[in-house]
Amino acid sequence: MKRTINQLLNTNLRNIMHINSAEFVISNTDYRRCPDDGRLEFAFIGRSNVGKSSLINMLLQKPDLAKTSSKPGKTLLINHFLVNDEWYVVDLPGYGYARASKTQREQLKKIIDGYILHREALTNLFLLIDCRLEPQKIDLDFMTWLGENGIPFSIVFTKGDKLGTVKLRESVASYQSALLEQWESLPPIFVTSSEKRQGRDELLDYIDQIIIDIKAQ
């Protein structure tokens, strides 16, 4: 069921998952070298400088877990973080960094495509979007590619504190309208702010419910 903008910004939740532990495990350039222990993986991806590392650190309550940088395009590996000794957060390289060389862009595409298309442990992909930007073709094309390949994904708007409430709602609504031009229904959508910790409970609740549902199967 599609949620309204007000529901995206103001959500009453059940008991939220507690993060008792989160630790870095391994970095790789090849999905075939990633952990092979059967744990579920929740991956995060977005354009360079979208605030991915900050969001992961906020989500897991460890300020320095995922390395942040003022220079875009610094995440060049598949990074695994083990959470509660039960599931993984996976920090994927960013896409769309214009200053990357052609060779580097091809290498990153190979890393990203390999993981997303072939990683059996991938349970959900969180696609991060800067809420301040109008719908970008590169992001819309990426979502279309995910849909065509049957990849389960959710949209996470970042930097929600950078816009006022009205502008934020207008921005999210604009993106929803753009998506509905091509999609019959929308994927789950979350609005977050790493600085204000906005959206943390909603994301954890969503992850927790997926884990519960899979265990119940």
Secondary structure as GFF3:
##gff-version 3
##sequence-region A 1 217
A	DSSP	alpha_helix	5	9	.	.	.	ID=ss1
A	DSSP	beta_strand	22	28	.	.	.	ID=ss2
A	DSSP	three_ten_helix	31	33	.	.	.	ID=ss3
A	DSSP	beta_strand	40	46	.	.	.	ID=ss4
A	DSSP	alpha_helix	52	60	.	.	.	ID=ss5
A	DSSP	beta_strand	78	83	.	.	.	ID=ss6
A	DSSP	beta_strand	87	91	.	.	.	ID=ss7
A	DSSP	alpha_helix	102	118	.	.	.	ID=ss8
A	DSSP	beta_strand	122	130	.	.	.	ID=ss9
A	DSSP	alpha_helix	137	148	.	.	.	ID=ss10
A	DSSP	beta_strand	153	158	.	.	.	ID=ss11
A	DSSP	three_ten_helix	160	162	.	.	.	ID=ss12
A	DSSP	alpha_helix	165	180	.	.	.	ID=ss13
A	DSSP	beta_strand	189	191	.	.	.	ID=ss14
A	DSSP	alpha_helix	200	216	.	.	.	ID=ss15
###
